[in-house]
C-alpha cells in the first residue's frame, strides 16, 4: 500500500513539475524585459506585454515550442497593447504564437511589419499570428515599398486579424517561395478582414501576392479561405496568384475594385467565393484566368459591372513562348457550377487580344495564344438588365467547350453554342446581395472528374440533389451574411460611425484657424460674409467643408504672403463651397505637402471663385488624390492651373485617380490649365479618369512651352465633351489617346487651335 502511495505521489509531483515547466508566464513592462524574456523562453511559455503604448520597438521573437506546448507572445488585454512609431516584428523558430497586438501610428523600418523569419538562417515554421490588427501602419513616403505581413518557411498561419489602410507601395501580404525551405509551405490565411485599402494611383497595390514571377512554377499549397476583402481598391489585382496548387475558398470580396487574378502558376482551386459589386462602379471585378489546370467552381457573382480585365470572368489570351513575368496560355481550365446575377457581360474571352490588334505592344508581347481545352459547364446567368451580352470574345473561342450553361435572356453574343441555353427562370432574394433560382435546374452536365465537386456554395451535398449554378434551392435565410464584423479581430473598431457632423459659425480669420484645429472630421465651417486675410496656410488634415453662411454674399478668403492658401495633409478632404479665394500671384491656392504625403487626400470645389494665384493646385511627387472635383466654379487671372504631373518616373504612377472638371469657366490662365500625367504603360491600374465637360476656356494657355491648353498624357479614361474654347493662343487644345477610344464630343472651338487624336501613343512598357 505504501509503495502504491509513494508511486502515485511521484507521478503527481512529476506532472506538477512538468506543467509548471511548460506553462511559465512572464509579464514584461519594458522592451528590455521583453528581450530578456524572449532570450530565456521555453516550450509552453507565455510572454505577456503590459497594456499601453510600446514605441519604436523592433521585436525578434524566437524559440522552439512544440505542437502541444507552443510559445506565446500576447497582450495583457486584447487590443490594449499598441505598437507605435518605428516598429516591427520578426519571428523565427517553431510553434510560436503572437496574438492580440495592435500596430498603429507608425511604420516599419524594414521591408515588413510582421515577418515569418528573423534571418535567412532563422525562419519560422508552424507559427501563428492571430487576433492582431495592423491599422494604417504606412510609410511616410508612399513611394517606399514594404509588405505588412511576409510569409516565409512552412505551415505558418495568419488568422482572425484585421489589416486595414495600406496606402504605400507593395502588396499588403506576400508569400515568398525563394528556396526549398519555403516551397510546399501549406500556409493558412484564414478568417481575416482585409481592407479597406485605398486606391493607390499606380501598380504594386495588391492585397495578397502569393509567390512572384521568378518562383511562379513552384508548388506553394497556400490556403486562403473565409476572409473578407472589404473595398480593396489598391489596383486591379486584389489577389495575385503567382505559384502552384493554391486554394481560394469561401472568401467574400465586397465592392473591391479589382479581381482574384491567377496571374502566374497553375492548378489552383477557386471554390465557394462571393463577389459583390454595385451599380456605381465599373471597376469591380471577379476572377481573371491565366495559365493551366485551374478549377473554378461554386462561386457567386453579383452586379460585377467591370469590363475586360475587371469582368466577372476574364479569360486572357497568352503570349506564345511567354517569359515568366508575362501571360501564359490558358489551358485545361474548368469553370463549373458558378452563378452570375446581374453581371455585365460575365464571360469575356481573349482579353488583351483587342489591345494587341491595335499594335500597342511590341511583337514579342502579342497576345495571340487562345484558350485551349477549357470547359464551361453548369453555370447559371441571370440578368434583369436589358440588352446585356453574356459572352464577349476578343478572339476565337474554338478551344472552349460549353455544356449546359443556362441564361434567362436571349444570347446576343457573337458566341453561340448548343451548350449556351436560353431558358426562362426567376430568382428569389434570400438576403442582402443573395439571389437564388426559384427552382433547381437539374439537367446538369456530368463531366470528367465532376464527381469531385461534391458540394454547393453552402456545403450541401450535390450527390443528394444536384443543380446548375453555385446554389441549390431552397436555402436558409441569411445563408451568406455580408458583414465585415464577422471577420478579423473582434475587438477592433475602425471609426466612430455614430458621430454627427456639426456646423460651426465663423466670423474672423483667427476663428477660422482655431476652428480648423478643433473641428472633427465631417464638420462644416460656415463663414459670415466679409473678408478673411491669412499669412499662413490653412492646414487640411481631416474632412472639412468651408462655406458661406449667406450664399448671396460670399465670404472672401485673401492670401497675402508667399505661403500657399490651403495645405493638404494625409487624409485631408477639403470641400470649398460658395466662397471666394484671392491671391496676389505669389502663392499657390492649394498645395500638398512637399514630402510625407503618406495617405491620399480629396478636393471638392463647388460654386467658388478663384483668382490671382500662381497656381490653382500644386501636387508634389508621391502625393495622391482619390478625387479632385471642380464644379460650377470660376478660375481666372492665374499664372497656371492644376498641376498633377510630378510622377515622371514612367512606372505607371499618377497623382490623382478621378479628376472631374464640369460647368466651370477658366479665363486668363496664362499657362496650361490642367496637366494630368501618367508615364509608363501599366495595365494593372484603372489608369486615371478625366471628365472635362461643359466648361468654357478663354484667353488661356499661351505662356506654356508645350503649346497645349489641356495635357492628359497617358490617362486612360477621358470624357472630353460639351466644352467651349474661345481665343486661346495655343497650337493644340489637347491630344487624346485613340487606342483607348478617346474622342472629343460636341466641343465648340473658336480661334483656339485644335483637338488632336494620337492613335499610337508612345509609352514605356513597364515589364
N, C-alpha and C positions, 0 to 999 in steps of 0.2 A: 504493500500500500504506500509506504514512504517512498519507494523507488518510483512508483507511478506519479506521486505528487511532485517529486523532485523533477522528473522529466517534463511534466506539464508546466511547472514553474519556469524551467529553462526555455521551453517553446514560447510561452507568453512573453518572457523577457526578451527573447531574440526578436519576436515580431514587433515588440515595442521599440527596441533599438533600431530595427530596420525601418519602421515607419518614420521615426524621427530623422533617421539618416536621409530618407528620401522625401521629406516634407519640410525642409528647412525654409522658413520665411524670414527674409531680410528686409527691413524697412530702411529706405535711404532718403536723405533730405537734401543732399548736395551732389554736384557732379563728381566730386572726389569720392564720396561714399558709393555712388553708383559704379564708378570704375573699379573700386576695390571689391565690391560685391560680385561683379562680373568675373573678376580675376579668381575669386575663391568659390565660384558656383559649382554645384554638383548635381547629378541627375536627381530630379524631383524637387529641386529648389525653386523658390518663388521670390523674385525681387519686386518690391512694392515701392513705386515712386510716390512721394508725398504730394498731395494736391497743391496746385499752384502753377506759376509760370516758371518754366525752365528755359533759359535763354542762352543762345549761342552754344548749343550742345551737339557735339558730334559723338554719337553713341556707337561703340563697337561691341556688339553683343555676341559672345561666342561661348561655346561649351558643348558637351556631349551628353544629351539626355537619352532617354530610351522611349519606346512607344508607350510603355506603362508609366514611366516617370519622366515626362518632359521637363524642360527648364523653362520657367515663365517669367517674363518681364511685363508688369502691368501697372496701371494707375491705381492709386488708392481708391478712387471712385471713378467709374467710367465717365470719361469726358471732362473730368476736373483737372487733369494734367495737360497743360498746353505747352507744346514745344515751339518756341518762337525764335525770331532772329535768324542768324546764320546757322542752320542746324540740319542734321540728317541722321540716318540710322542705317548701319550695316550689320548684317547677320552672317555668321559663319559657324558651321558645326552641324549638329544633327538634333532633331526633335526639340527645336526651340519654338516658343510661342510668345508673340508680342500682342498685347491686347489693350484696348480702352484708351489709347493715346490720341491727342488732338494736335495736329500740325497746323499752325496758323500764324499770321503776322510775320512772315519771314520768307526765306528761300534757302535752297541748298547751296553749299559752296562747291559741290561736286556734280557729277553727271546725273545724280539721282537723289530723291528724298529718302526712299527706302530701297535697299539693295540686298538681294539674297546672296551676297558674298562680301567678304572683307578685302580679300585679295585673290589673285589667281590661284594661290595655294590654300586659301581658306574660304571655301564656298559652303553654302547651306544646302542641306538635304533634309527632307521630311520635316520642314519647318513651316510656321504659320503666322500670318498677320490677320488678326480678327478684331472686329468691333472698333476699328480705328477710323479717324477722319483726317483727310488732307484737304484743307479749305483755303483756296486761293493762295497757295504757298508758291507764288510765281516769281520769276526773276524780275529784278527792277528793269532790266533791259529786255524787251520782248524778243530781241534777236538772239539772245543767249539760249542755247538748246539744252534741255535736260529731260529726264523722264521721272515721273513721280514714284513709280514702282518699277524696279528692274528684277526680272526673274532670271536666276542662274541655277545651276545644279539640277536636282531631280526631286520630284514628289513634294514640291512646295505649294503653299495654298494662300490665297487672298480671299477672305470671306467676310460677309456681313459688315462691310466697310463702306464709307461714303467718300467719294473723291470728286471734288467739285471746283470749277472755276479756273482751270489752267488756261492761260492766255498767251504764253510764250511758245517758242519753237519746241517741237518734239512731241512724240506720242505720249499720252498720259501713262500708259502701262506698256512695257515692252518685254518680250520674252526673247532671250538670247540663246542661240544654239551653236556658239563658236567653240568647238571642241567636243570630243567624245563624251566628256563628263556632263554635257548639257543636252545631249540628244536623248531620245526615248525618256523624256523628262516627266510625263504624266502630271504636269502641274494642274492645279484646280483653281479656277477663278469663278467663284460661285456666290450667289445671294448678295451681290453688291449693288450700290446705287452709284452710277457714273453720270456726272453732269449736274447742271448744265455746263457745257463747255462752249464759250462764246465763239463767234466767227473770228477767224484769225487774219484773213486777208492775204492768203498765200498757202503754199503747201506745208507739209510736216505738222499737221494738226490732228492726227488720228487720235482716237481714244484708246484703242488696243492695236498693237502691232506684234504679231507672233512670228518671229524669225525675220530674216532680211533676204535681199536678192542673192547674196553670196551663199547662204546656207539654205536656200529655199527648197532644195531637193532632199533635205534631211528629215528624218522622222521625229516629230515632236510629241504627238499624242496629248496635247494640251486640251483640257476640258473647260469650256466657257458656258456656264449654264445658270439659269434662274437669276439673271442680272437684269437691272432696269437701266436702260440708256435714255437719259432724260435730256432732250434738246441738245444733243451732242453735235454741235454745228461747226466744229473746227475746220473740217474740209469734207470732200466727197467720200472719203473712206472713214467710216466710223470704226469699223474693224478692218484691219489689213492683214489677211492671212498670207503668210509667206513661208509656210512649211507644210509637211505632210501629216496626214492622219489626225487632224484635229477635229473636235466635235463642238458644235454650237447648238445647244438645246434649250428650249423653253425660256429664251430671253425676250424681253419686251423693249422695242425700240419706239420711243414716244416722241413724235414730232421732231425727229433728228434729221438735219439736212445733210444726208449722206446715205451710205449703204454699207451692208456687210459685203465686203469685197474679197473674193477668192483670187487675190492679186497674183500670187505665186504659190507653188506647192499643189499637191494632188491628194485625192482620196479623203476628202473631208465629208463629215456628216452635218447637215444643217436641218434640224428637225424641231418642229413644235414652237417656232418663234413667232412673235406677233409684231407686226409693223404697222404703226398708227400714223397716218398723215392728217391733213386737214384741207379745207377749201382755199386756204390763203397762201400756200407756198407751193411752188413748182420745183423746189429744190430737195424735197423729202424723198428719199429713195428706198429701195428694198434690198435685193441681192444682185450683185454683179458677178458673172461667171466667167472664169478664165481657167485654163489647164484641164486636168484629166481626172476622171473617176469619182467625181463628187455625187453624193445623193442628197437631193433637196426635197424634203418630204414634210407633210403635215404643217406647213407654215400658213399663217393667216395675214393677209394684206388688206388694209382698209384706207381708202382715199389717198393712195400713193399717186400723186399727180406729176411726178418727175418724168423727164424725157431722157432718152439715150442713156448716158452714164447713171442717171438717177431714176430710171424707170423701175417698176416693181420687180421685173426680172429682166436684167440686161445681159445678153449673151454676146460677148465680144468676138470680133474677128481677131485672129492671131497674126503674128509676123512669121513668115517662113524662116526656119533656122534662127529663131529668136534668141538673142542673148538673154542671160538670166534676168536682167533688170527690165525687160520689156514685156511683150504679150505672147505667151504660148497659145497654141491652138486649143480650142475646146474639143475634147473627145471623151466618149464613153461616160457622159453625164446623164443622170436620171433626175427628172423633175416630176414628182408624182404626189397626188393627194393634197394639193395646195388649194386654198380658197382666196379669191380676189374679189373684193367688194368695192364697187365704185372707184376703181383704179383707172387712170387714164392710160390707155394702150399698155396693158400689163406685160405682154410678151414682146420684147424687142430683140431682134436677131441681127447679127453682123454689125453691132455697134462699133463705131470707129471707121468702118469702111467708107462711110459717106464723106468723112474728112479727107481720107487718103485720095479719093477720086478727084478732089479739088487741088491735089498736088501741094498740100500744106506741108507734108512730111517728106524728107528725102527718100530716095528709092529704097535704102536699107531699112526704112521704117514702115514700108507699105503693108497695111494690114489686109492681106488677101487670103489668109488661111481660114476657111469657113469651118463652122462646127461640123464634126463628123461623129456618127454613131451616137447621137444624142436622142434621148427618149423623153417625150412629154406625154404623160398619161394620167387619167383620172383627176384632172384639175377642174375646178369649178370657177366660172367667171360670171359674176352678176354685176350689171351696171344699170343704174336708174337714170344715167345721163344719156341724152340723145346724141347720135352721131359720133359715138366713140369707135375707135378702131382697135379691136382686141389684139391683133398681131401686126407688128410693123417689121418689115425686113429691109435692111440696107444693102443686102447682098443675097445671093442664092441660099435657100434653106434645104437643099436636097439631102443634106446629111442629117436632117432632123426627122424623126418618126413621131407622128401624132396618133394617139389612141385614146378614144373615149374622153375627150375634153369637152365639157358642156358649157355653152354660153346661153344666156337668157335673151340675147338680142341678135339681130342679123349680123353675120360676119361680113363686114365691108372691107376686109383686108385684101391685099394682093395675094396673101397666102390662104389658099383654100385646100381643104383636105378632108377625106371621109372621117378622119379622127378628130375633126373640129366640128362639133354638132350644135346646132341651134335648137333649144328646147325651152318651152315656156315653163318657168317656175318662179316662185316667190321666196323671199327671205323674211325672217321674223327677227325683230330686235329682242335680244336676250338681256343685255346690259349695255352700258356705255361702250360704244365703238364695236360691239359684238353683234353680228347678224348671222343667222344660220338658216339653211334651207327649211322651208315649212314641211318638207318630206324628204326622205332619203332617195337619192338616185343610185340604185343598186346594180346597174349594169356596168360593173367595173371591169377593167382590163386586168387579166391575170398574167403579169409579165414575169420574166425570168428573175428569180430571187425576190419577187414581190412578197412572198410569204414571210420575209424578214421584216416587213413593215407591219408589225403586229398590233399597233395601237393607233388611235387618232390623236388629235391635238391634246385632248384631255386624258389620255392614257387608257381609254376604253378599248376593249378587245375587238379588233377588226375581224377575227375569225368567227366571233359570235354573230356579228352583223356588219357587213362592210358597206361602204357608200363612197361615192365620188366626193372629193373635196377634203378639207382638213378636219371637218367636224361632223360627227353623226348626230342626227336628230332623234329624240329630243335631248336637250342639255339642261342641267340645273341652272337656275337663275344665278347670276354673278359667278359663273364658272371662271371667267377671267376678270380680275379686278385690276384696272389700270390705275393703280395708286402707288406713288413712289414711297409712301410711308411704310409699305410692306417690305422695303428693301433697305439694305445698308445698316448703318449704326442707328439704332432706335433712339438713342439719347440726343441725337443731333438735330437741330432746327436751323434752317438757313436764315430766315428773316422774320421780322415781326409783321406777319400778314394782317394783324388787326389794327395797325396804325392808320389813322385817318389824317390825310393831309390838311394843314391849316393855311389860312390866308393871313399874312402878316402885313399890316399897313405901314408904309414907309413914307417919310416926308423930307428926308435930308440925305446927303451923300454919306455922312457918318453913320446914320441909322441904317442905310442900305449895307454898308460894310459890316456893321455889327450883326445885322440880321442874317447875312450870308454865313457868318461863322456859327451862329446859334441854331439856324434852321435845320430841320431834319429833311432827309431825302423825300421829295414829293411835295414839299411846301411851296406856296405861291407868295411872292413878294409883290404887293400891289402898291405902285408908286403914285403919290399925289402929283398933280400937274405942276410943272416947274422945271428948273434947270439944275442938274446934279453934276458937279465938277469933281474930277478924280485925277490925281497924280500917280497913284499906284494901281496896278492891275487888280481886277476883281477875280478872285480865285473861285473856280467852279470844281468842286470835288464830290458833288452829290447831285441828285436830280432836283433842279430848281427852275421855277418859272418866274420870270421878271416881266411884269405887265403894267400898263397904266390903269389907274382906277377909273379915269374918265377917258374913254376912247376918242372922244371928240377933241380933247386937249392932251395930246400925248406927252408923257414925261420925256425930257431930253437929257441924255447922258453925254457929257462932254469930257473928252480926254485931252489933256493939255501938256503932257510930258512925252518923252520918247518911249516910255513904258507902254506895253500893249494895253488895250482896253480890258479884254477878258483873257484869262489864262486857264486853259482846260487841263485838269489833272486826271489821273487814272480814275475811272468810274464816274467822271463828271458828265452830267447831262444838262444842257442849257436850253431852255425854252425862252426865246425872246418874242414877246407878243405885244403889238401896239405901242412900240416905243421908238424913239429917235436916237441914233448914235452918231456923234460928230467927233472927228479928229482934226488935227492940223497938219496932216500929211507927213508927220514924223513917226507915227506909230502904226502898228497893225491893229485892226479892230479885235481880232480873236487869234490866239496862238495856242499851240500845245506846249508842253514842257520841251525843252531842248533835248533832254535825256530822261531816262527812267519813267517813260510812259508805259508802265508795266501792264496796264489794262486799258481797254478801249474806252471811248467817250462817244457822246451823241450831241448833235447840234440841230436845233429846230428854230427857224426864223420865220415869223409869220406877221404880215401886215406891219412891217418895220421899215424904217428909213435909215440907210447907212451912207455916210458921205465923208469925203475929205480924209481918207486913211491911206497909208502906204500900201496896205493890202486888206482885203476883207477877212481872209483866213490864211494863216501860215501853219501848215502841218509839218513838223520836223520829222527826220528819219526815225523809224521804229515806232512812230505814233500810228494809231489806227482808230478810225471812226466806224462804228457799225452803220450809222445813218447820219447823213447831212441833208437837211431839207430846208429849202428856201421857197416860200410860197407867198404870193400876193405882196411882194416887197419891192422897195426901190433902192437901187445901189447906183451912186453917181459920184463923179468928181474924185475918183480914187486912182492912185497910180497903177494898181494892179488888182486882180480879183482874187480867185480862190486857188491856192497852191496845194495840190495833192500829188506832188511829183518828186518826192525825195527818195523813193525806193528805186534806186538806179542801178542796182547790182545784177539785174537781169536774172533773178532767181524766182520769178513768178509772184513776188510780193507786191502789195499796193497799199495805199494809205486810207482807203475807205471802201466799204462794201456797197452801200447804196448812196447814191448822190441824186437827189431829186430837186430840180430847179424848175418851178412852174409859176405861171401867171405873174411874172415879175418883170421889172424894167431895169436895164443897165445902160447908163448914159455917161459918156465921157470917162470910161475906164480906160486909161491910157495904154496899158499893156494887155496881155492875154486875160480874158475874163475868167476862164477856167482851164487849169492844166491838171488833168487827171490821168495818171500814168501807171502802166503795168508793164515792166520789162521781163522778158523770158517767157517762152511758151510753156504753160503748165496746164494739163487737162484735169488736174485733181482739185481744182477750186472752182467756185462759181465764176470767178474771173472779173468781178466788178460789174456794177449796174448803174447806168446813167439814164435818167429821164430828164430830157430838156424839152419842155412842152409849153406852148402858149406864152412865150416870153417875147420881149421887144429889146433889141440891141441897137443903140445908135452911137455914132461918133466914138467908137471904141476900138482898141487893139492895134492902133497904128505904130506904137512905140516898140512892139515886140519884134525881135530879130527874125523869129520863125515865120513871120507873116501870117500867122494863124490866129483867129479870134478864139476858137474853142479847140483845145488839144485833148484828145481822148485816146492816145496811143495805147494799144493793147487791151483796152477794156472790151469785154466780150458782149455784154448785153446793153444795147443802146436804143432808146426811143427818142428820135430826133424829129419832132413834128410840131406843126402849127405855130412856128416862131416867125417873127418879123425882123429882118436885118436891114437897117437903113443907114446909109452914109458912114459905113465903117471902112476906114482906109487900110484894108488888108488884102493880101493876094488870095487867100482862101479862108473861108469861114471855118471849115472843119474837114478832116479826112476820115471817112468811115470805112469799116473793115468788111469788104464784100463777102468773104468766106463765111462770116458769121451772120449773114443775112441783113446787115445794117443798110438802111437806106433812108434818105430824108423824105418826109411826108408833109405835104401842104404847107411848106415854108414860103414866105414872101421875101424876095431878095431885091433890094434897091441900092445900086451903087455900093456893093459890099463884097466883091469877089464872088467865089463860087463854093459850093459844097462838092467835094470830090469823093469818089468811091475807089479805094485801092483794093484790088482783088487779091493780090498776093502780098500780104503784109509781112515784111521781113522780121522774123522773131527768132531768138536763140532758143533751140530746143534744150531743155534742162537736163536731159538724161545722157 
